[in-house]
Amino acid sequence: MDYTLLIPLIGVSIPFVAIVSMTVNRYIKLREKQIELAAGQAAEKAARYAANGAEMEQRVRVLERIVTDRGIDLADEIDRLAMAAPEKMRSH
């Protein structure tokens, strides 16, 4: 058996494999960071939706109380809420 070609082939193969493995490793790390970023954004979006849902639930409770409570002057309460709504819209 003649190993004269095998030694140069191994000599060229080792750096090639090292370069390819480093490139693959960098790509994997990049994908991990992208996935972490996407997960963080999804969690933030879910938190915003949850907060919005809680705010809407509170608004519905107020409206239910207005509708069911006969002792409150309905027009005054609606006017008060209408004046408060633009302030909340500006704060968001």
N, C-alpha and C positions, 0 to 999 in steps of 0.2 A: 504494500500500500504506500502511496505517495502522499505525504502530508504537506507538501510544499504550498499548495493552494489553500489548505485549511487554516493555517496560521494567519495569513493576511485577511482571509475572510472573517475570522473571529475578531481580528484587530479592527476591522471596519464595522462589524456587527455590534460590538459592545457600545461604541459611542452612539450609533444609530438608535439602538434600543433605549439608551439612556435619554436621548433627546425626545424620542417619542413618549417615553413614560413620564418625563417632566411636563410635556405638553398636555398629556391626558390628565395628569394630576392638577395642573392649573385650571383646566376646563372643569374638572369636578368641583374644585373649590369655588370657581365662579358660579356654577349652577347652585351650589349650596347657599351662597350669599344671595343669589336671586330668589331662591325659595324662601329664605328667612325674611327677606324684604317683603315679598308678596304676602307671607303669613302675617307680618306686622301690619301691613296695610289692611288686610282683611279683618284683623282684630280691631283695628281703629275704626273701620267702617261699621263693624258690628256694634261697637260701643256707641257710635253716633246714632245708629238706628234704635238701639235700646233706649238711649236718652230721649230721642224723639218720641218713641212709643210711650214712655213714661209721661212726657209732657202732654201728649195727646190724651192719654188716659185721665190726667188731671183736668184737662179742659172739659172732657166729657162729664166728669163728676160735677164740675161747677155748673155746667148746663143742665144736668139732671136735677141738681139742687134748685136751680132757678125755676125750672119747669114745675117741679113737685111742691115747692114751698110757696104756699098761698100768701104768706105774710110779707114777702118781698115785692116791692114795686118793680115789676118786670122791665119797664122802660128805663128806669134809672140804672138797674143792674146791667142791662145790655149796653147802655151808653158808657158806663164805667169800664166794662170789658172792651168796648170798641176803642176807648181812649188808651187803654193799657196795651192793646195789641200792637200798635205801631212802635211803641217803645221796645217791645220784645223783638220785633222784626229788625230794628236797628241794631240790637245787641248781637244778633246772629250774623 
